[in-house]
Amino acid sequence: MPGHRLDPIDRKILAELQADGRMTNVELAKRVGISAPPCLRRVRTLEDAGYIRGYHADVDSRELGFEVQVFAMVGLVSQAEVDLSAFEERCRQWPLVRECHMLNGEVDFILKCVAPDLSTFQTFLTEELTSADNVASVKTSLVIRGAKDAPGVPFEVLEERLSRDA
């Protein structure tokens, strides 16, 4: 529902759920300082408005046998909207592609990919990605290690800005 204004309690609810989406409504209500029934109504409103897109477990891909993580920078032959949309749809079909972002600048898309091993990724790269319609170039970078993988948004920055503007 466009135009839904977030108040401080809504922002607290979002921050708490972003940190721990498994907590009970009773615990969430306690943390944000309201009773459980209005807290649940607020959560449902935030879901309906699109602020909360879903809930998921943060799984460890390496523990599950996906040892390889790669960022692929993709340049397309054509940037016509129909071609951009077609590439995005193709990315949604590839299981190894976990994220796909359109960029401005030197490359058109950056893809975050995972694979159980280099051989599997190499097969995907040569047989799927580089041979896909409209793909002109692909440059890849193998992730050695991750230093930060924070979910969502930094609510503390938003709160600082709002308190300055008040």
KASULCOR-V747918 format. One line per field, one symbol per residue. phi: phi as a letter, one per 30 degrees, with the letter a starting at -180 (. if undefined). psi: psi as a letter, one per 30 degrees, with the letter a starting at -180 (. if undefined). burial: 1 if it has 16 or more other ideal C-beta (glycine too) atoms within 10 Angstrom, else 0. A space follows every 10 residues. Layout:
phi: ???
psi: ???
burial: ???
This chain:
phi: .ejdddcede ddedddddda dcdddddded dcibdddddd dddddddddj dcdlbadddc ddddjcdcbb ccccccdbcd eddddddedd dddddddcbb bdbcjdbdbb ccbbadaddd dddeedccdd cdeidcabcc bdddaccabd dibdedddde dddddd
psi: jkfjkkleee eeeeeeeeej fflleeeeee efglleefee eeeeeeeefg ejfaklkjlj eefggifkkk kkjkklekgk eeeeeeeeee effjefjfkk kkllbflelk kkkllfleee eeeeeefdef glkgkelkkk kkkelkfkik lbljfeeeee eeeef.
burial: 0000000001 1111111000 0000000110 1101000010 0110010000 1100000000 0000010111 0111010000 0001011001 1000011001 0000001111 1011100000 1001100010 0101100101 0000000000 0000000000 000000
